[in-house]
Amino acid sequence: MARTNGNGSPVKSKSPSARKLSPQEKIAERAYEIYLERQGAPGNPLEDWVRAERELLEKSRKTTKKTAVAAA
């Protein structure tokens, strides 16, 4: 049975990309992408996680710098 919002209208569930991901979820998603880039070949999940974390931190810092420059 479909969910409703209380007034009879159906509730639309948010797709995973539509909701805001936590930092851990973003890292996990990127680590999985790294695994897929290796085409599932054996690797080290911890190294994938650390690489994903590093990439996302660098991306975040670049975005923060651009925002600060634009605001100045």
N, CA, C and O atoms as a CHARMM CRD file, in Angstrom:
* protein
*
  288
    1    1 MET  N      0.84100  -1.16900   0.00000 PROA 1      0.00000
    2    1 MET  CA     0.00000   0.00000   0.00000 PROA 1      0.00000
    3    1 MET  C      0.89300   1.24100   0.00000 PROA 1      0.00000
    4    1 MET  O      1.91500   1.26700   0.68500 PROA 1      0.00000
    5    2 ALA  N      0.51900   2.25400  -0.75300 PROA 2      0.00000
    6    2 ALA  CA     1.30600   3.47700  -0.85700 PROA 2      0.00000
    7    2 ALA  C      1.17200   4.31700   0.40400 PROA 2      0.00000
    8    2 ALA  O      0.12500   4.33300   1.05100 PROA 2      0.00000
    9    3 ARG  N      2.24300   5.00700   0.73700 PROA 3      0.00000
   10    3 ARG  CA     2.20500   5.89900   1.89100 PROA 3      0.00000
   11    3 ARG  C      1.50500   7.19300   1.51000 PROA 3      0.00000
   12    3 ARG  O      1.53800   7.62000   0.35600 PROA 3      0.00000
   13    4 THR  N      0.86900   7.81000   2.50500 PROA 4      0.00000
   14    4 THR  CA     0.23900   9.10500   2.26800 PROA 4      0.00000
   15    4 THR  C      0.73900  10.09100   3.30500 PROA 4      0.00000
   16    4 THR  O      1.28900   9.69700   4.33400 PROA 4      0.00000
   17    5 ASN  N      0.54700  11.37700   3.03400 PROA 5      0.00000
   18    5 ASN  CA     1.03900  12.40700   3.94500 PROA 5      0.00000
   19    5 ASN  C     -0.00400  12.84900   4.96400 PROA 5      0.00000
   20    5 ASN  O      0.17400  13.88500   5.60300 PROA 5      0.00000
   21    6 GLY  N     -1.06300  12.10900   5.13000 PROA 6      0.00000
   22    6 GLY  CA    -2.08100  12.44200   6.11900 PROA 6      0.00000
   23    6 GLY  C     -3.33700  13.02400   5.50800 PROA 6      0.00000
   24    6 GLY  O     -4.42200  12.87300   6.07000 PROA 6      0.00000
   25    7 ASN  N     -3.21500  13.68700   4.36700 PROA 7      0.00000
   26    7 ASN  CA    -4.39700  14.23700   3.71800 PROA 7      0.00000
   27    7 ASN  C     -4.80000  13.43600   2.48800 PROA 7      0.00000
   28    7 ASN  O     -5.58700  13.90000   1.66300 PROA 7      0.00000
   29    8 GLY  N     -4.25700  12.23800   2.37300 PROA 8      0.00000
   30    8 GLY  CA    -4.62000  11.36000   1.26700 PROA 8      0.00000
   31    8 GLY  C     -3.70300  11.45100   0.07200 PROA 8      0.00000
   32    8 GLY  O     -3.77800  10.61100  -0.82500 PROA 8      0.00000
   33    9 SER  N     -2.82800  12.46200   0.03300 PROA 9      0.00000
   34    9 SER  CA    -1.90800  12.60200  -1.08800 PROA 9      0.00000
   35    9 SER  C     -0.72800  11.65700  -0.90300 PROA 9      0.00000
   36    9 SER  O     -0.21800  11.50800   0.20700 PROA 9      0.00000
   37   10 PRO  N     -0.29600  11.02000  -1.98300 PROA 10     0.00000
   38   10 PRO  CA     0.84300  10.10700  -1.85000 PROA 10     0.00000
   39   10 PRO  C      2.11600  10.85600  -1.48700 PROA 10     0.00000
   40   10 PRO  O      2.32100  11.99400  -1.90900 PROA 10     0.00000
   41   11 VAL  N      2.95900  10.21600  -0.70800 PROA 11     0.00000
   42   11 VAL  CA     4.24300  10.77800  -0.32000 PROA 11     0.00000
   43   11 VAL  C      5.29000  10.27200  -1.29600 PROA 11     0.00000
   44   11 VAL  O      5.40300   9.07000  -1.53500 PROA 11     0.00000
   45   12 LYS  N      6.05300  11.19600  -1.85700 PROA 12     0.00000
   46   12 LYS  CA     7.13200  10.80500  -2.76400 PROA 12     0.00000
   47   12 LYS  C      8.38500  10.59200  -1.94400 PROA 12     0.00000
   48   12 LYS  O      8.78400  11.46500  -1.17200 PROA 12     0.00000
   49   13 SER  N      9.01400   9.42600  -2.10800 PROA 13     0.00000
   50   13 SER  CA    10.26500   9.18700  -1.39200 PROA 13     0.00000
   51   13 SER  C     11.38500   9.86400  -2.15800 PROA 13     0.00000
   52   13 SER  O     11.39400   9.88400  -3.38900 PROA 13     0.00000
   53   14 LYS  N     12.32400  10.41600  -1.41200 PROA 14     0.00000
   54   14 LYS  CA    13.46200  11.08000  -2.03800 PROA 14     0.00000
   55   14 LYS  C     14.43100  10.04400  -2.56700 PROA 14     0.00000
   56   14 LYS  O     14.69100   9.02700  -1.92500 PROA 14     0.00000
   57   15 SER  N     14.95500  10.31700  -3.73700 PROA 15     0.00000
   58   15 SER  CA    15.97300   9.42500  -4.26900 PROA 15     0.00000
   59   15 SER  C     17.24800   9.63500  -3.47400 PROA 15     0.00000
   60   15 SER  O     17.42000  10.69400  -2.87000 PROA 15     0.00000
   61   16 PRO  N     18.15300   8.65600  -3.45500 PROA 16     0.00000
   62   16 PRO  CA    19.39300   8.81700  -2.68400 PROA 16     0.00000
   63   16 PRO  C     20.17000  10.07100  -3.07700 PROA 16     0.00000
   64   16 PRO  O     20.80400  10.69100  -2.22300 PROA 16     0.00000
   65   17 SER  N     20.13100  10.45600  -4.35400 PROA 17     0.00000
   66   17 SER  CA    20.87900  11.63200  -4.77400 PROA 17     0.00000
   67   17 SER  C     20.17700  12.92700  -4.38400 PROA 17     0.00000
   68   17 SER  O     20.81400  13.98000  -4.34900 PROA 17     0.00000
   69   18 ALA  N     18.87200  12.87400  -4.08800 PROA 18     0.00000
   70   18 ALA  CA    18.12600  14.07500  -3.74200 PROA 18     0.00000
   71   18 ALA  C     18.29100  14.45000  -2.28000 PROA 18     0.00000
   72   18 ALA  O     18.17400  15.62500  -1.93100 PROA 18     0.00000
   73   19 ARG  N     18.56100  13.47600  -1.41500 PROA 19     0.00000
   74   19 ARG  CA    18.71300  13.80900   0.00300 PROA 19     0.00000
   75   19 ARG  C     20.15800  14.15600   0.30300 PROA 19     0.00000
   76   19 ARG  O     21.07000  13.73700  -0.41100 PROA 19     0.00000
   77   20 LYS  N     20.36000  14.91800   1.35500 PROA 20     0.00000
   78   20 LYS  CA    21.70400  15.32700   1.74200 PROA 20     0.00000
   79   20 LYS  C     22.42000  14.16100   2.41000 PROA 20     0.00000
   80   20 LYS  O     21.91400  13.56900   3.36400 PROA 20     0.00000
   81   21 LEU  N     23.59700  13.84300   1.89700 PROA 21     0.00000
   82   21 LEU  CA    24.38300  12.74000   2.44600 PROA 21     0.00000
   83   21 LEU  C     25.28100  13.23400   3.56600 PROA 21     0.00000
   84   21 LEU  O     25.78200  14.35800   3.52500 PROA 21     0.00000
   85   22 SER  N     25.47900  12.39300   4.55500 PROA 22     0.00000
   86   22 SER  CA    26.41600  12.70600   5.63300 PROA 22     0.00000
   87   22 SER  C     27.83000  12.59400   5.07100 PROA 22     0.00000
   88   22 SER  O     28.03100  11.97100   4.02900 PROA 22     0.00000
   89   23 PRO  N     28.81300  13.19100   5.74800 PROA 23     0.00000
   90   23 PRO  CA    30.19700  13.06300   5.25700 PROA 23     0.00000
   91   23 PRO  C     30.63300  11.60100   5.11400 PROA 23     0.00000
   92   23 PRO  O     31.32100  11.25200   4.15400 PROA 23     0.00000
   93   24 GLN  N     30.23500  10.74200   6.06700 PROA 24     0.00000
   94   24 GLN  CA    30.60400   9.33300   5.98200 PROA 24     0.00000
   95   24 GLN  C     29.96300   8.66700   4.76100 PROA 24     0.00000
   96   24 GLN  O     30.58600   7.83100   4.10700 PROA 24     0.00000
   97   25 GLU  N     28.72600   9.03600   4.46200 PROA 25     0.00000
   98   25 GLU  CA    28.05700   8.46100   3.28900 PROA 25     0.00000
   99   25 GLU  C     28.73000   8.91500   2.00500 PROA 25     0.00000
  100   25 GLU  O     28.86100   8.13300   1.06300 PROA 25     0.00000
  101   26 LYS  N     29.16000  10.17400   1.95500 PROA 26     0.00000
  102   26 LYS  CA    29.86300  10.67700   0.77300 PROA 26     0.00000
  103   26 LYS  C     31.18300   9.93700   0.57400 PROA 26     0.00000
  104   26 LYS  O     31.53700   9.56200  -0.54300 PROA 26     0.00000
  105   27 ILE  N     31.90400   9.73500   1.67800 PROA 27     0.00000
  106   27 ILE  CA    33.18600   9.02000   1.59800 PROA 27     0.00000
  107   27 ILE  C     32.95500   7.58400   1.14300 PROA 27     0.00000
  108   27 ILE  O     33.67200   7.07400   0.28200 PROA 27     0.00000
  109   28 ALA  N     31.95300   6.93900   1.72500 PROA 28     0.00000
  110   28 ALA  CA    31.65600   5.54900   1.35300 PROA 28     0.00000
  111   28 ALA  C     31.28400   5.45000  -0.12200 PROA 28     0.00000
  112   28 ALA  O     31.69800   4.51800  -0.81100 PROA 28     0.00000
  113   29 GLU  N     30.50500   6.41100  -0.60200 PROA 29     0.00000
  114   29 GLU  CA    30.10100   6.41100  -2.00800 PROA 29     0.00000
  115   29 GLU  C     31.31700   6.57400  -2.91100 PROA 29     0.00000
  116   29 GLU  O     31.44900   5.86300  -3.90800 PROA 29     0.00000
  117   30 ARG  N     32.20900   7.50700  -2.57000 PROA 30     0.00000
  118   30 ARG  CA    33.41300   7.72300  -3.38200 PROA 30     0.00000
  119   30 ARG  C     34.33800   6.51900  -3.30700 PROA 30     0.00000
  120   30 ARG  O     34.92400   6.13600  -4.31900 PROA 30     0.00000
  121   31 ALA  N     34.48500   5.90400  -2.12100 PROA 31     0.00000
  122   31 ALA  CA    35.32900   4.71300  -1.98900 PROA 31     0.00000
  123   31 ALA  C     34.79300   3.59300  -2.88000 PROA 31     0.00000
  124   31 ALA  O     35.56600   2.85500  -3.48900 PROA 31     0.00000
  125   32 TYR  N     33.47600   3.47200  -2.95200 PROA 32     0.00000
  126   32 TYR  CA    32.88400   2.45100  -3.82100 PROA 32     0.00000
  127   32 TYR  C     33.16400   2.77200  -5.28800 PROA 32     0.00000
  128   32 TYR  O     33.42500   1.86700  -6.08000 PROA 32     0.00000
  129   33 GLU  N     33.11200   4.05500  -5.65700 PROA 33     0.00000
  130   33 GLU  CA    33.43000   4.44600  -7.03200 PROA 33     0.00000
  131   33 GLU  C     34.88100   4.07600  -7.36600 PROA 33     0.00000
  132   33 GLU  O     35.17700   3.62700  -8.47300 PROA 33     0.00000
  133   34 ILE  N     35.77600   4.27200  -6.39900 PROA 34     0.00000
  134   34 ILE  CA    37.19000   3.90500  -6.60400 PROA 34     0.00000
  135   34 ILE  C     37.30500   2.40500  -6.84800 PROA 34     0.00000
  136   34 ILE  O     38.03800   1.96800  -7.73500 PROA 34     0.00000
  137   35 TYR  N     36.58100   1.62600  -6.06300 PROA 35     0.00000
  138   35 TYR  CA    36.54800   0.16400  -6.23700 PROA 35     0.00000
  139   35 TYR  C     36.05500  -0.17900  -7.64900 PROA 35     0.00000
  140   35 TYR  O     36.62200  -1.04700  -8.31300 PROA 35     0.00000
  141   36 LEU  N     35.00400   0.50100  -8.09800 PROA 36     0.00000
  142   36 LEU  CA    34.47300   0.23000  -9.43600 PROA 36     0.00000
  143   36 LEU  C     35.45400   0.64700 -10.52500 PROA 36     0.00000
  144   36 LEU  O     35.53100   0.00600 -11.57300 PROA 36     0.00000
  145   37 GLU  N     36.20700   1.72500 -10.28000 PROA 37     0.00000
  146   37 GLU  CA    37.21500   2.16000 -11.24800 PROA 37     0.00000
  147   37 GLU  C     38.27200   1.08400 -11.45800 PROA 37     0.00000
  148   37 GLU  O     38.84100   0.98000 -12.54500 PROA 37     0.00000
  149   38 ARG  N     38.54100   0.28100 -10.42500 PROA 38     0.00000
  150   38 ARG  CA    39.47400  -0.84800 -10.53500 PROA 38     0.00000
  151   38 ARG  C     38.79300  -2.05800 -11.14500 PROA 38     0.00000
  152   38 ARG  O     39.39900  -3.11900 -11.29900 PROA 38     0.00000
  153   39 GLN  N     37.52300  -1.88700 -11.49100 PROA 39     0.00000
  154   39 GLN  CA    36.70800  -2.95800 -12.06300 PROA 39     0.00000
  155   39 GLN  C     36.59100  -4.14200 -11.11500 PROA 39     0.00000
  156   39 GLN  O     36.58600  -5.29600 -11.54300 PROA 39     0.00000
  157   40 GLY  N     36.49700  -3.84900  -9.83500 PROA 40     0.00000
  158   40 GLY  CA    36.28900  -4.89000  -8.83700 PROA 40     0.00000
  159   40 GLY  C     37.51700  -5.72500  -8.52100 PROA 40     0.00000
  160   40 GLY  O     37.42900  -6.72500  -7.80800 PROA 40     0.00000
  161   41 ALA  N     38.67000  -5.31400  -9.05500 PROA 41     0.00000
  162   41 ALA  CA    39.90000  -6.05500  -8.76400 PROA 41     0.00000
  163   41 ALA  C     40.21800  -5.94700  -7.27500 PROA 41     0.00000
  164   41 ALA  O     39.86100  -4.95400  -6.64000 PROA 41     0.00000
  165   42 PRO  N     40.88100  -6.95000  -6.71200 PROA 42     0.00000
  166   42 PRO  CA    41.22900  -6.87800  -5.29200 PROA 42     0.00000
  167   42 PRO  C     42.01600  -5.61700  -4.96900 PROA 42     0.00000
  168   42 PRO  O     42.83500  -5.15100  -5.76100 PROA 42     0.00000
  169   43 GLY  N     41.75200  -5.09200  -3.81600 PROA 43     0.00000
  170   43 GLY  CA    42.43000  -3.88800  -3.36000 PROA 43     0.00000
  171   43 GLY  C     42.32500  -3.80700  -1.85300 PROA 43     0.00000
  172   43 GLY  O     41.96900  -4.77900  -1.18800 PROA 43     0.00000
  173   44 ASN  N     42.63100  -2.66200  -1.33100 PROA 44     0.00000
  174   44 ASN  CA    42.57600  -2.45200   0.10200 PROA 44     0.00000
  175   44 ASN  C     41.45000  -1.47100   0.41400 PROA 44     0.00000
  176   44 ASN  O     41.56400  -0.28800   0.09400 PROA 44     0.00000
  177   45 PRO  N     40.36600  -1.93800   1.03200 PROA 45     0.00000
  178   45 PRO  CA    39.23600  -1.04800   1.33100 PROA 45     0.00000
  179   45 PRO  C     39.62600   0.16400   2.17900 PROA 45     0.00000
  180   45 PRO  O     39.06200   1.24600   2.00900 PROA 45     0.00000
  181   46 LEU  N     40.58000  -0.01000   3.08500 PROA 46     0.00000
  182   46 LEU  CA    41.01700   1.11700   3.91200 PROA 46     0.00000
  183   46 LEU  C     41.70900   2.16800   3.04600 PROA 46     0.00000
  184   46 LEU  O     41.48500   3.36400   3.22900 PROA 46     0.00000
  185   47 GLU  N     42.54400   1.73300   2.11000 PROA 47     0.00000
  186   47 GLU  CA    43.19500   2.67600   1.20200 PROA 47     0.00000
  187   47 GLU  C     42.16200   3.39600   0.34100 PROA 47     0.00000
  188   47 GLU  O     42.29500   4.59500   0.09300 PROA 47     0.00000
  189   48 ASP  N     41.13100   2.68200  -0.12100 PROA 48     0.00000
  190   48 ASP  CA    40.06200   3.30800  -0.89700 PROA 48     0.00000
  191   48 ASP  C     39.35900   4.37700  -0.06200 PROA 48     0.00000
  192   48 ASP  O     39.07400   5.47200  -0.54800 PROA 48     0.00000
  193   49 TRP  N     39.08200   4.04300   1.20500 PROA 49     0.00000
  194   49 TRP  CA    38.39200   4.97700   2.10800 PROA 49     0.00000
  195   49 TRP  C     39.24700   6.23300   2.32600 PROA 49     0.00000
  196   49 TRP  O     38.74500   7.35400   2.24000 PROA 49     0.00000
  197   50 VAL  N     40.53000   6.03700   2.60500 PROA 50     0.00000
  198   50 VAL  CA    41.41600   7.17300   2.87200 PROA 50     0.00000
  199   50 VAL  C     41.55000   8.04700   1.63200 PROA 50     0.00000
  200   50 VAL  O     41.53700   9.27400   1.72900 PROA 50     0.00000
  201   51 ARG  N     41.67800   7.42000   0.47100 PROA 51     0.00000
  202   51 ARG  CA    41.77300   8.18300  -0.78400 PROA 51     0.00000
  203   51 ARG  C     40.49700   8.98400  -1.00800 PROA 51     0.00000
  204   51 ARG  O     40.55400  10.15800  -1.37500 PROA 51     0.00000
  205   52 ALA  N     39.36000   8.35800  -0.78900 PROA 52     0.00000
  206   52 ALA  CA    38.07800   9.04500  -0.96900 PROA 52     0.00000
  207   52 ALA  C     37.97100  10.22600  -0.00700 PROA 52     0.00000
  208   52 ALA  O     37.55100  11.31700  -0.39300 PROA 52     0.00000
  209   53 GLU  N     38.35000   9.99900   1.23600 PROA 53     0.00000
  210   53 GLU  CA    38.30400  11.06200   2.24700 PROA 53     0.00000
  211   53 GLU  C     39.20200  12.23600   1.84100 PROA 53     0.00000
  212   53 GLU  O     38.80400  13.39700   1.93400 PROA 53     0.00000
  213   54 ARG  N     40.41300  11.91600   1.39300 PROA 54     0.00000
  214   54 ARG  CA    41.35800  12.94700   0.97800 PROA 54     0.00000
  215   54 ARG  C     40.80400  13.75700  -0.19700 PROA 54     0.00000
  216   54 ARG  O     40.86600  14.98600  -0.19400 PROA 54     0.00000
  217   55 GLU  N     40.26100  13.05900  -1.20200 PROA 55     0.00000
  218   55 GLU  CA    39.71100  13.74000  -2.37200 PROA 55     0.00000
  219   55 GLU  C     38.56900  14.67200  -1.98700 PROA 55     0.00000
  220   55 GLU  O     38.49500  15.80100  -2.47000 PROA 55     0.00000
  221   56 LEU  N     37.69000  14.20400  -1.12600 PROA 56     0.00000
  222   56 LEU  CA    36.54100  15.02200  -0.73400 PROA 56     0.00000
  223   56 LEU  C     36.96700  16.21900   0.11300 PROA 56     0.00000
  224   56 LEU  O     36.38900  17.29900  -0.00700 PROA 56     0.00000
  225   57 LEU  N     37.98000  16.03500   0.97300 PROA 57     0.00000
  226   57 LEU  CA    38.49100  17.16200   1.75500 PROA 57     0.00000
  227   57 LEU  C     39.11900  18.21900   0.85000 PROA 57     0.00000
  228   57 LEU  O     38.90200  19.41500   1.04700 PROA 57     0.00000
  229   58 GLU  N     39.89300  17.78400  -0.13600 PROA 58     0.00000
  230   58 GLU  CA    40.50200  18.71800  -1.07900 PROA 58     0.00000
  231   58 GLU  C     39.43100  19.46700  -1.86300 PROA 58     0.00000
  232   58 GLU  O     39.53200  20.67800  -2.06200 PROA 58     0.00000
  233   59 LYS  N     38.42000  18.75200  -2.30000 PROA 59     0.00000
  234   59 LYS  CA    37.31900  19.36500  -3.04900 PROA 59     0.00000
  235   59 LYS  C     36.59900  20.39100  -2.17400 PROA 59     0.00000
  236   59 LYS  O     36.24600  21.47400  -2.63900 PROA 59     0.00000
  237   60 SER  N     36.38700  20.04700  -0.92500 PROA 60     0.00000
  238   60 SER  CA    35.72300  20.94300   0.01400 PROA 60     0.00000
  239   60 SER  C     36.54600  22.20500   0.24600 PROA 60     0.00000
  240   60 SER  O     35.99800  23.30700   0.29100 PROA 60     0.00000
  241   61 ARG  N     37.84500  22.05000   0.39300 PROA 61     0.00000
  242   61 ARG  CA    38.72600  23.21000   0.60600 PROA 61     0.00000
  243   61 ARG  C     38.71200  24.12900  -0.59900 PROA 61     0.00000
  244   61 ARG  O     38.68400  25.35000  -0.44100 PROA 61     0.00000
  245   62 LYS  N     38.73100  23.56700  -1.80800 PROA 62     0.00000
  246   62 LYS  CA    38.70300  24.38500  -3.01900 PROA 62     0.00000
  247   62 LYS  C     37.39800  25.14900  -3.10400 PROA 62     0.00000
  248   62 LYS  O     37.39300  26.32400  -3.47300 PROA 62     0.00000
  249   63 THR  N     36.29500  24.50800  -2.77200 PROA 63     0.00000
  250   63 THR  CA    34.98900  25.16100  -2.80000 PROA 63     0.00000
  251   63 THR  C     34.93400  26.28600  -1.78300 PROA 63     0.00000
  252   63 THR  O     34.39500  27.35500  -2.06800 PROA 63     0.00000
  253   64 THR  N     35.48700  26.05600  -0.59900 PROA 64     0.00000
  254   64 THR  CA    35.50800  27.06600   0.46000 PROA 64     0.00000
  255   64 THR  C     36.34600  28.27400   0.02700 PROA 64     0.00000
  256   64 THR  O     35.95600  29.41700   0.26500 PROA 64     0.00000
  257   65 LYS  N     37.48200  28.02600  -0.60200 PROA 65     0.00000
  258   65 LYS  CA    38.33400  29.12600  -1.07500 PROA 65     0.00000
  259   65 LYS  C     37.61600  29.94800  -2.13500 PROA 65     0.00000
  260   65 LYS  O     37.67500  31.17700  -2.10300 PROA 65     0.00000
  261   66 LYS  N     36.93200  29.28700  -3.08100 PROA 66     0.00000
  262   66 LYS  CA    36.21400  29.99700  -4.13600 PROA 66     0.00000
  263   66 LYS  C     35.10200  30.85900  -3.53000 PROA 66     0.00000
  264   66 LYS  O     34.88800  31.98900  -3.96800 PROA 66     0.00000
  265   67 THR  N     34.40700  30.33900  -2.54200 PROA 67     0.00000
  266   67 THR  CA    33.33800  31.07400  -1.88800 PROA 67     0.00000
  267   67 THR  C     33.90800  32.28800  -1.15900 PROA 67     0.00000
  268   67 THR  O     33.33000  33.37300  -1.22100 PROA 67     0.00000
  269   68 ALA  N     35.03400  32.11700  -0.46900 PROA 68     0.00000
  270   68 ALA  CA    35.64700  33.21600   0.25800 PROA 68     0.00000
  271   68 ALA  C     36.12500  34.30600  -0.69200 PROA 68     0.00000
  272   68 ALA  O     35.98500  35.49200  -0.39300 PROA 68     0.00000
  273   69 VAL  N     36.68200  33.92200  -1.81900 PROA 69     0.00000
  274   69 VAL  CA    37.16400  34.89500  -2.80400 PROA 69     0.00000
  275   69 VAL  C     35.97800  35.65100  -3.41100 PROA 69     0.00000
  276   69 VAL  O     36.05000  36.86400  -3.60700 PROA 69     0.00000
  277   70 ALA  N     34.90100  34.94500  -3.70400 PROA 70     0.00000
  278   70 ALA  CA    33.72700  35.57600  -4.29300 PROA 70     0.00000
  279   70 ALA  C     33.07600  36.56300  -3.32300 PROA 70     0.00000
  280   70 ALA  O     32.52700  37.58200  -3.74200 PROA 70     0.00000
  281   71 ALA  N     33.14000  36.25800  -2.03300 PROA 71     0.00000
  282   71 ALA  CA    32.52400  37.11900  -1.03000 PROA 71     0.00000
  283   71 ALA  C     33.36000  38.36500  -0.75300 PROA 71     0.00000
  284   71 ALA  O     32.83900  39.36600  -0.26000 PROA 71     0.00000
  285   72 ALA  N     34.64500  38.30800  -1.06600 PROA 72     0.00000
  286   72 ALA  CA    35.54300  39.43000  -0.75300 PROA 72     0.00000
  287   72 ALA  C     35.38200  40.59600  -1.68700 PROA 72     0.00000
  288   72 ALA  O     36.07200  41.60500  -1.54000 PROA 72     0.00000
